[in-house]
Amino acid sequence: MRNIRATPCQMQPTSASLAHQSKKTDVNTPAVFGNYVDVYDIAQAVEDGATVKIYYESRLAKIALSEAGKKLVAELDEELEKEDLAETQKAKAKWTQLEALIGSEDRIRQVAQDIVAHFEQRQEVFDGKGMIVAMSRRIAADLYNEIIKIKPGWHNDGLKKGVIKVVMTSASSDGPKISKHHTTKEQRRALAERMKDAEDELKLVLVRDMWLTGFDVPCLHTMYIDKPMKGHTLMQAIARVNRVYKDKPGGLIVDYLGIASDLKEALSFYSDSGGKGDPAVLQEQAVQLMHEKLEIVSQMFHGFPYEHYFAADTSTKLSIILAAQEHILGLENGKKRYIDEVTALSRAFSIAIPHEQAVAVKDEVSFYQAIKARLVKFDSTGTGKTDEEIETAIRQVIDQALVTEQVIDVFDAAGIKKPDISILSEEFLLEVQNMEHKNIALEVLKKLLKDEIKARVKKNLVQSRSLMEMLEDSIKKYHNKVITAAEVIEELITLSKEIKRMDKESQEMDLSEFEYAFYTAIADNESARELMQKEKLRELAVVLFEKVKQNASIDWTIKESVRAKLKVIVKRTLRHYGYPPDMQALATETVLKQAELIADELTRMG
């Protein structure tokens, strides 16, 4: 086809990474198709949110490889680049020697101890999974045995149980130590499903070649490499940790063999082809970012002494945290800025750990997180958890004496006892009013009132709208510094009493909560209240509720014919009772909106 056409045009799309080929060996594609037309590079993928950054940590200083081993690795790299069969045979011999060095009993014991300690520290701050890449099946089996000696509870013979598994095949000649880890295709599929399930107890897998390409586990956050790899194999392997998962800030590659130079070489073709952005960022950059965020957060406590917090008992710590909350809430836009900065700090910390500099500031991070854990409660929903808590993969390192497994509620956050009776009771409101920390008292009232109003949103349109406007108006005046914290507390207490009055009014009028909702819908204008008076409006509300209930069929809110019929019924009823003519159209719409709000209840009652 190329020869018979005067100006042939060929195009080859590929979903594979440019780094799949080394610069030296990838000659076929450019020779046939020419230079790359467009490159969707790693920097763009991270920027678009398609992937997360990959961070690199060398553990060579922790697990030393002998000089002979380092020499063998270098020689093996050179041999593997050659095509000659005889040279390949030499490479096999060197591979065997290197495997013996890497898989020596003492070294495997050291690697197992380091991985267990490292992974447990990672799991403290980052909810996810890890993968260990071993050089051979023999090493994988030995490493597994050493790990379960340290952590016997991680082992389980059952396919559906166990914290750690080896994923590989074996031959009959491999012997019982290796063959006991043999997995069939169906068994590997079952293990893959467990690995992909973030809630499953399987947290760590040992592999040699399997699952290094085309295997996506978004919650995989750490890969331990103890195997010589080059070129596209290396690039494919490290990409296992760059999948997006909740608020996962990045994946971590832990190097036990010194693959940094191989990684750099594998990237050369990628960068020469127009790609930008390093696929692997040194962990030190995460440590640097952690320090930057730590500095920003610590500056927010300028003038607030908390140095004695770390050696204090639990009771004193709680007092200091309460005072720290008050301090942050007293800053300009303090709560939002603090929550945002501590969230960023936690993300950087989760990547940096267990770097020694991250371990050194763990207590300080814990202090900042403890304050944040309480501040976010002032914005949480009625479920008890904020959206951030539900979606996060980053675990907090807060002292468990300060934050138990039970969800902190708004009363814990404010350091006050949850009232046995209504939160709108005179006793409770008086306690809040007299709180030493006025900024916290304001946050408590604001949060509780918002929850009270939101509870009414689903039942009473006009009442909830009116109350929310009052609340927002008071908060706006406070933010604009028109009134002080103490004054806005007074206004919110007045609002609390208004809520109590409204609740009491429905009882005094002998109306059900839904009948009262219709009453507020039609009593929402002054002319109607003056013209018709309270008793007649009450009677009209009861009649309207009954008529709407009788004519509300299933799915009536999406059936135009039913809506039109209800609209006519409401208009006629308003006119019959002498509702002000100039307000009938607005009242009709308000009544129908109120009816839609309780549509399910109306259908059940009808």
MOVEN-V699237 format. One record per residue. NEAR is the number of other ideal C-beta (glycine too) atoms within 10 Angstrom. Layout:
NEAR
NEAR
This chain:
6
8
5
6
8
4
4
9
6
9
7
10
6
10
5
11
18
23
26
18
21
18
17
11
12
17
10
9
15
12
8
10
13
11
8
14
10
7
13
13
19
25
14
14
16
19
11
9
8
13
19
21
22
22
24
22
22
16
19
14
6
15
17
13
19
12
8
11
19
16
13
22
20
14
15
20
18
11
18
16
15
12
7
10
7
8
14
12
10
14
19
12
11
20
17
11
15
23
18
14
16
24
20
15
9
7
20
21
15
16
25
21
16
17
25
19
13
20
23
11
17
21
18
15
23
24
20
23
25
24
23
28
26
27
21
19
23
17
23
25
24
21
25
25
14
18
24
18
13
13
15
8
8
18
16
15
7
6
13
12
13
19
16
22
25
24
21
23
17
18
10
7
7
17
13
8
14
20
15
13
18
15
18
9
8
9
13
16
11
14
22
17
12
20
22
16
13
16
7
16
13
20
21
23
26
25
21
20
15
17
22
20
15
8
17
11
21
18
20
25
28
24
22
25
24
26
24
23
22
18
21
20
16
26
25
19
22
25
21
22
27
22
17
13
17
14
15
25
20
21
25
26
27
23
21
24
23
17
26
15
12
19
22
12
17
27
20
13
21
24
17
10
17
13
21
11
15
18
27
26
17
14
21
14
17
25
22
14
18
25
16
13
21
20
10
16
22
14
9
18
17
8
5
13
9
19
6
10
19
13
8
13
8
10
9
12
20
17
13
20
22
20
19
22
26
19
20
25
20
14
14
6
9
16
18
10
15
24
18
13
18
27
17
17
26
24
23
23
30
28
30
27
26
17
17
8
13
23
12
9
19
16
12
17
26
18
23
27
23
25
26
25
21
24
22
20
23
22
17
21
12
9
10
13
16
17
12
15
15
11
10
18
19
21
16
19
20
19
16
8
11
18
17
9
5
8
14
19
13
21
16
19
23
24
19
17
10
11
15
8
9
14
18
19
14
13
10
21
22
10
15
22
15
8
19
10
19
18
19
26
24
23
24
26
26
20
18
21
23
19
14
20
21
13
12
21
14
12
16
26
23
19
24
20
16
17
22
16
11
18
20
11
12
24
17
11
14
19
12
8
7
11
15
12
16
11
13
22
24
13
18
25
18
12
20
23
13
15
18
16
10
16
16
10
15
19
10
8
16
10
19
11
14
22
18
25
25
29
27
23
25
28
19
18
16
10
11
21
14
9
14
19
10
12
9
14
20
20
13
23
24
17
15
24
25
15
16
24
17
12
16
23
13
12
10
21
17
8
13
8
8
16
15
10
14
23
14
11
17
23
16
11
19
22
11
10
16
12
23
17
9
9
18
16
11
12
22
21
13
21
27
17
12
23
27
15
20
23
16
12
16
21
15
11
13
14
